[in-house]
Amino acid sequence: AAVFAMEVVSVGVMFYTALVPCVISALIASNFAAGMGIHPEVFHVSEIPALTVETGIKIGLIGLGCAVVSILFCLALKGVTEGYKKWLKNPYIRVVAASALIIVITLLLHTTDYMGASTGLITKAVEEGEARPLDFFWKLVLTALTMKAGFKGGEIVPSFGCVLGNFLGMPASICAAAGMVAVFCGVTNCPLTSILIAFELFGFEGVAFYLIAVSISYAASGYYGLY
């Protein structure tokens, strides 16, 4: 959190003079959350292969695919914003209409997996290596509709990396973890934060795969970003 606050303010420039207040703020927030019974999430990556030329290329392809997903997500946010401004200019009507649309989509999908932070999807993808092919798509769509309606939040779930990993013959667990931080990097343009998030959520054992996926996603996603 401390690094993210510095990195997101100006892409490509780190204001290290802000390190002390950012660290203090992050530690206070962390301890306050812990005092309220909210503890950091940690996911177990079940299978991490050896880094070889083959696995390195495959995880690079996953990083590239995640860059494409991050671009699509940013374009979706832009498209939804323009649609809301054109058809639902009143912010109060917009919130009600968007809420109704999200409820309808959820009922049609017959699942609440995409609601909230989608922790269940993350657990299945990372720890069990299971994800439906369109999980990432529906999460992308519903997050865009939610965020641009005026609600705050959203979560980048690792289902795309999981699905692509299965297609490439890589362990789905490590691909899901690497894919999650790669997409986050693509939409925020914050590679250092993405790498640190990978360490916090998934540990250090798969460091090589996280580094490759994040670096390629950052390079390939270009100037698209949430901010």
Secondary structure, DSSP 8 states (H G I E B T S, - for coil): -HHHHHHHHSTT---GGGHHHHHHHHHHHHHHHHHTT---------------HHHHHHHHHHHHHHHHHHHHHHHHHHHHHHHHHHH--SHHHHHHHHHHHHHHHHHHHT--TTSTT-HHHHHIIIII----TTHHHHHHHHHHHHHTTT-------THHHHHHHHHHTS-HHHHHHHHHHHHHHHHH--HHHHHHHHHHHH-STTHHHHHHHHHHHHHHSTT----
